[in-house]
Amino acid sequence: MAALEDFVKKQKAGAQFVISAQMLKLQPQAFDALAKTWLDDGGPGFNVVGMPHRVVVDGEFFIGRITVIRTTAPL
């Protein structure tokens, strides 16, 4: 997840930005599992805000994109 950490580090504290499956080069199923942990506990240096955007793959809904806000917590 080095790409994610590098991207988050570039954001200022309090900035809102989007993280997507495509951005991290993950399949929607893998991103969905990761994003669900972020919904509960926050991510490395950010918290999820708003409702996740979902995509449909083979009739199932998966989280494909989330909006987050940068925190001052260390990565």
C-alpha positions in Angstrom: 0.0 0.0 0.0 2.9 2.3 -0.6 1.0 4.1 -3.3 -1.8 4.9 -0.8 0.5 6.2 1.9 2.3 8.4 -0.6 -0.9 9.8 -1.9 -2.2 10.5 1.6 1.0 12.2 2.6 0.6 14.7 -0.2 -2.7 16.0 1.2 -3.0 18.7 3.8 -4.7 18.1 7.1 -8.4 18.6 6.7 -8.4 18.0 3.0 -11.1 15.9 1.5 -10.2 13.6 -1.4 -11.3 10.3 -3.1 -9.7 6.9 -2.9 -10.8 4.4 -5.5 -10.2 0.8 -6.4 -8.8 1.8 -9.8 -6.4 4.3 -8.2 -4.9 1.5 -6.0 -5.0 -1.0 -8.9 -7.3 -3.3 -6.9 -10.3 -5.4 -8.0 -13.6 -4.1 -6.5 -13.9 -7.1 -4.3 -10.5 -6.6 -2.7 -11.1 -2.8 -2.4 -14.5 -3.5 -0.8 -12.9 -5.6 2.0 -10.2 -2.9 2.6 -12.7 0.0 2.6 -15.0 -1.8 5.1 -12.1 -1.8 7.6 -11.5 1.9 7.0 -15.2 2.6 7.6 -15.0 1.2 11.1 -11.5 2.2 12.1 -10.3 4.9 9.7 -7.4 4.5 7.4 -3.7 5.3 7.7 -3.9 9.1 8.1 -7.6 9.6 7.1 -11.2 9.0 8.1 -14.0 8.1 5.7 -16.7 10.7 5.3 -20.1 10.4 3.5 -21.5 7.4 1.8 -19.2 5.0 -0.2 -19.8 4.8 -3.9 -20.7 1.2 -4.9 -20.2 -0.6 -8.2 -22.0 -3.7 -9.4 -19.9 -6.8 -10.4 -21.8 -9.9 -11.5 -24.9 -8.7 -9.7 -23.2 -8.0 -6.4 -22.5 -4.5 -4.9 -19.0 -3.6 -3.9 -17.5 -0.4 -2.6 -15.6 1.1 -5.5 -14.8 4.6 -4.2 -14.8 6.4 -0.9 -14.4 10.1 0.1 -12.0 10.6 3.0 -10.7 13.5 5.0 -7.0 13.8 6.0 -6.3 13.7 9.7 -3.2 14.7 11.6 -2.7 11.1 12.8 0.7 9.6 11.7 0.7 7.2 8.8 
